[in-house]
Amino acid sequence: MTRSTRTSVPGVPTAPSARATVAAAATRLTLRPLNCAVPMNPPGVWFARKLIATLMAVGGPVPAGTSVTQVRSGAVRGEWVRAEGVPFGTRAVYYIHGSGYVICSARTHRGLAARLSAETGLPVFLSDYRLAPEHRFPAAADDIEAGYRWLLGRGIAPEDLVIACDSAGGHLALDLLVENGRHRRPQPAAVAMFSPLLDLTLSLAAERERVRTDPLISAAAASKLPAAYTSGHAADAARLRLAIPHGLALPPILVQVGGTEMLGADAEALCEMVRRAGGSCELEIWPGQLHVFQALPMVVPEADQALARAADFLRAALVATSGTEKVS
């Protein structure tokens, strides 16, 4: 870990709340053994999907008054999520959920999307991309790219569009930015990443585990999820082991990661790669927090604090690209 990643960031707590400490300890004793034992066979995948759906619903329920509009347009599947009082307009958030490419869905992340909509004042398009093992690489990446093109085709200018994502969604978002450059498509105004996954082999995470184990799952167990997506492809295949060409036009990126999680190594590596390519990447390490803690406001108070900071980052980028506080 570089010295710069250990420095405090104004507005980010320097120590976890008591609730966060208890949550990490409880997770280590209960969920970690369970997550490490679930096999990657059809019953195991079914169980994992049901488990995470229940945890997300309890830890981050959908706020009252949330409006959900289903979208089925060709290859594009997802839903518009709007907090109470948030109208459709000329600006939007494109949310790419995590799952290790296997577990989650638009429904599991609806509560997080609704809270982000409330914080930004913007409608959130939440992709429901195809999951492995039913649909392997490059299905998810193709779906995310199709969703981005669809949003632009609906008349949302790229400078009026921001992206938020978590976990494997971070890998998909970075892939989208690289593909935008390759196809000479305009980039969004900004990207906020929560606990992004960069290394699909989980080798970086395994190295971090030698220092501190993740309360949620082991690197060996977690690696089985993206492996179900990448099966049949070399680990260093293009769009799997991502590389950012130097000089690629990139939007500003914010990365938030929990201090207890093994994907802290991925977060640091991602930021370093963006910076080496000439881009801007802000890294926030939240002490004592679990993987994608932003989705769990009923569990830890830091969830709302971090999400508000991410929303401020996204809104500031929109203002910077247009020079005005245009109302969506």
N, C-alpha and C positions, 0 to 999 in steps of 0.2 A: 504494500500500500504506500502510495506516495505521501509525502508530508502534507501536501495541500489538501488531501481528502480528510485529514484529521482536524483541520482548523474549523472553528465554529462559524456558523452562518447566521447572521442577524435574523431573528424571528424563528429560528429552529431551536427547540429545547436542547439544553446540554445534558439532560438526564431524563429518563422515561418517567411517566406517571406511575403511581402505585398500581393502578388498574392494568397498565401495559406490562408491568413486571409480573403480576399475577397471571395475566393472559398467556405470556410466554411460557411460564412455568407449567401452567395447566395444559397447554398445547403439547409441550415436550413429554408430559406424562401420559397423555391420552391419544391425541391425534397422530403424533409421530409414529408410535408402534403400529397403529392401524394403517396409516398411509404406506408404511414400508412393507407391510404384509400383503396388501391387495395385489393379486396377480393381474397381469395384462392379458386376460382372456375375456370373452364376452360377458360372463357373470361379473368379473372384476371391474370391467369398464362400466357396466350398468350400475354397480354399487358405488363406484367412485363418483359418477355423475350425480346420483341421488344424494350422496353425502355432501358434496360441495354445494349443490342446490339448496339443501337444508341449512347449511352453515351460512351461506350468503343471505338467505331469507331471514334468518334469525339475527345475524350480526349487522345486516344492512338492509332493512325492509324498505319497500317502496313507499315514499312519503304520500300522505293523503293528498288528493287533488292532482296527482300526476296524470298526464294525458299520454296515451300510447297509441300510435298509428302504425299498423303493420304495412310493410312494403314487400311486394313481390313483383319485380320488374326484370324479366329475362333472367340473367344469371345473378342478379342482385337480390339478396334476401336480408332483411333486417327490420328495424322499427325506429320510427321517430319517437323520442321520449322528451316530453316537455313538462317542466315543473309548473305548478299552478300559477297562472297569470303570464306565462311566457308564450308569446305569439310566434308564428312563423314569420320569417323576414328574409333579409338579404345576407345574413351571416349565420354560420352554423358550426357545430363541433362534430367531427367524425370520430367516433369511439371504436377502438379495436380491442376487444376483450382478450384476456389470456385464457389458458386452459392446458398448456403443454401440447396444444393442437388436438387435444382429445376430450377434455372434460366439460368446459363451461359453454355458455350460450348467451344469446341476447337476453333471455329471461333471467339468468343468474345475475347479470350485471345491470338489470333495469334500475335497481335502487341506487347504485353508484351513478349511473347516467342521469337519473332524475336529480340527484343532489348536485351534480356538476352543472346541470341545466339551471338550477336555482342560483348557484353561485355565479355563473357567467351571465345569466339572463338570456341564454341562447338555446334554441332547440338542438338536441343531440341526436345524430343518426348513429344508431348502434348496429353494427354489422352482425349478421348471424351466419358467418362463413361456415363452409362444410368442415366437418371434423374427421380426424383419423380415429380408428383404423379403417373406417368405412371409405374415407376419401383421403388418399395420400398425396404427397407433394407432386405437383405444385398447386393443388386445389385451393387451399386456404389463401396462398399468396395471390393466385389469380382472382379469387373472390374479392379480396381487399382492393386490388387494383381496379377491378370492375366497379366497385362501390365508389371509389374516388372519381373515376371518369363519369359515373352516373351523377354524382353531386355537381361536378362542373357542368355537365350537360343540362342540369336543371336551372342553370343560370347563376349559380353561386360562384362568384369570382374567387380564384385561388387566394387572393389577399384578404378575402372575407371568410376563409375557411381555416380552422385550426384542428389539430389532431390530438387526441388523448388516448392512452393505451396502457395496458399492464401486462407484465410477465411475457408470455410468448407473443402477445400483441406488440411488445416492443420490437421483437425481431421482425414481425410483419410490417410494422411502421417504418423501420429502417430500410427494409427491402423495398418498400414503396418509394421512399425518397431516392434510393439509388436507381430504381427503375424509371422514376420520373426524369432523372438526369439523362439516363440512357436513351429514353424516347423523346427527350426535349419537351417534356410536359412541365408546366409551371408548378412550383412548389407551394405548399400551404404557408400560412403566415407564421405558424409556430407549432411545436410538438411538446406535449407534456407526457413523460413516461413514468409509470409507477412500477418499481421493481422489474426492470426490463431484463429479459433473457437474451443474451447475445450468442453464447456458445451452446449450440444444440446438442453437443456431446456431453455437456455438464462437466467438462474437464476443469474449467476455471472454478466451478463450484466445489468440485472434489478437492482442489488445492486449498480453498478457503476452509473446507471442513477440517483440515488438519489443524487449523487454528481454533475453530469454534464450530460445533455442530449446529445445524439449523433446527429450531424447535418443531418445524412442521413435517419435514421429510428428509431422507438422506439423498445425497447426490446420485448414488447408485439406483435407488428406487425411482427418483424423479427422471432420470435419463431414459427410462423405459417409455415415457410419454412421447417426447419428440421422436424417439426411435420408431414408434408406430407410424409416424407421419413420413419420416425420411427413408423408410425401409426400401432397399433396392437401389439407393443412391449413395455415392461416396460422400463421406463427411465433409470433404473440401469442395463439393460441387458448388457451382455458381448459384447464388440465392440461398444457399444453406450456410456456408461459412462466408459471411458478408465482409466485403471490403469497400471502403469509400474512396473513389478516385480523388486524388488531390485536385483541389480547385472546383470540385462539384459545388454548385450553388445549393446551400442548405439553409433551411429556416433556423431560427434560434430554438434550442432544445433545453428543456428542464428535465432532470432526472431526480426522482425521489426514491430512496431505498431504505428499508428498515435495517437498523444496526445489528439485529440478531441473525439476519438471513444470509445464506451462502451466495445468493445472487448479488451481494454487494460487490463481489469480484467482477461480475459481468457489468454492473453499473459503472464501475471505475474504468474498465477496459473500453466500454462504449464511449464514454466521455473523452477518454484519451484519443480514441480513433477519430472522433469527430473533430477534436481540436487539431490533431495532426493534419487533417485534410483541409484545415483552414476555417472550420465552422465554429460556432459558439455553443458551448454546452455547460450548463450550470448543474452542479451536483449537490444534492442535499442528503445527508445521512442522518436519519432520525433514530436517536438512541433507543435501544430496547424494543424496537418495533418489529412485528412479524411481516411476512411476505404480503404485499398489497394490503397493508393495514388501512389504507384510505377507504376501503370497501366496508369497514367494520365500525361504524360510529357507535353502535350499541355496546361495543366491547372496549374500545379505547378512545379517550377524548382527543388524542392527537389526530384521529382520522379527519375530523372536521377542520382542524387547524391546517393540516397539510393540503387538503382539497381546496381550501380557500386560497392558499398561497399559489397553488397550481392555476386556479381560475384567474387570479390577479395577473399571473404571468401570461396567460393566453389572451386576456383582454388587453393588456398593455401592448402585446404584439399586434393585435388588430388595430389599435389606435396608431401605432407606429407606421403601419403599412398604408393607412388611409389619411392619417393626420387629423382625424376627427373621431369623437365619441358617437359614431353613427349608431342609432338605435335599431336593433334587429326587429 
